[in-house]
Amino acid sequence: MAALTVASTLVVAACGNNGKPDASDAGGAGAANGSPITILATSAVNSNLASLPQFFDVAQAYAKAVNAKGGVGGHPLRITTCDNQASPNPTVACARQATSDKAVAVVGFAIVSPAYLKLLSDAKIPWVPGVARSPLEFTDSNSFPVTIGSDFSKVGGVALAAKAGCKTVSVITNSNFVAQAKQLRRLAKAQDITMKIVTYPSNASDAAPYVSQLKGSECLLIGDTSDQFTAQLGVALAQSGVKFDQIIGQPTLTSELVSKNPVVWEGALIASTVTDKKAPEWSKFDAAVKEYVTTDQSKHPAQQAQPTWVSMAVITNALREMVGQHKKVTAVGLQTELKTTKVADSDGTGPMLNFMQTSPVPGSPRLFAPEIGISAVKDGAVVPAFDGQYYNIQPFLMGQKNTNMFFRPGS
């Protein structure tokens, strides 16, 4: 549980495009032509710590795909963006922009501050993060997290280590995320697992020096690592011949990356907070990305921003309910709709959410999706593992050690 409630070193930030919106307009046959519904997408782009324009890309692609089919009851979705520069003060500017843009909701990636959430709360603009990372997001009544993102994937990784019978685990992580790794170590200790933390600097150009530090553990857990470093790690592991009983990766361990060193990654397990990428529910995502996203996918893969697609689906389905009931579409109206629905639907791309039901996990009453999906590397590709279902690891988060209990199908 502690791993869920640790603030990241990233803090999100300033408004991009000189404060001017980057709108996703209606287009194509049957395009929506009513008054637009604005949603602000926020992400870190111009930052030394993270560059994640794919969160904008995915929100815009979702809106364009919806608008091409008539929008929401004839109303086009309009996406405005606010660039996060990993700077605390400009985070608040994004909330101010959401107010000035008259956004009905804010989506994307942000490590939030009290001031940021207060501004959104005062404006009655719901924060619907695809990737929730800070303690505030699990307690603030105006926060509606649809997944727990990479932090929760790593918590799922510890659960997978326990299920695999690992007694010693090495975790490799970027040095900027030591706090998160230490929280994972506390979680591992509760499962009688000894965890060693190995860090690398953001400017590391070679993973080989760190592989020797990983030796001596039964299992390897990949923590907060960039795509580039994970690829380097695969090369270094292949060259060193270092073996582990089990490698546990993150969703960034894609089939493309695996294919570069298939022997190293064969049999690795991957915890994720969204439905497996190959599930049919993601066909609309794949089509929208192919048609509308022009960002270099090798540098900024849209797959990493899948949780934002989940957020957009949850919001859009709530808006459809409002329009269908002839309710006025406003931020406060959407906030009320989310707070009073027992079934927040993401079109099957994530678990069904009940924003009315609080979580029993201490300190995290707004933990709505304590579930993971599990993939595995088989024959050089990432495929669904076990039966392809979600697994509810809430008992694990509450300190229980019965692996058969916390690996049971979720919603």
Secondary structure, 3 states (H helix, E strand, C coil): CHHHHCCCCCCCCCCCHHHCCCCCCCCCCCCCCCCCEEEEEEEECCCCCCCCCHHHHHHHHHHHHHHCCCCECCECEEEEEEEECCCHHHHHHHHHHHHHCCCCEEEEECCCCHHHHHHHHHCCCCECCCECCCHHHHCCCCECCCCCHHHHHHHHHHHHHHHCCCCEEEEEEEHHHHHHHHHHHHHHHHCCCEEEEEEECCCCCCCHHHHHHHCCCCEEEECCCCHHHHHHHHHHHHHHCCCCCEEEECCCCCHHHHCCCHHHHCCCEEEECCCCCCCHHHHHHHHHHHHHCCCCCCCCCHHHHHHHHHHHHHHHHHHHHHHHCCCCCCHHHHHHHHHCCCCECCCCCCCCECCCCCCCCCCCCCCCCCEEEEEEEECCEEEECCCCCEEECHHHHCCCCCHHHHCEECC
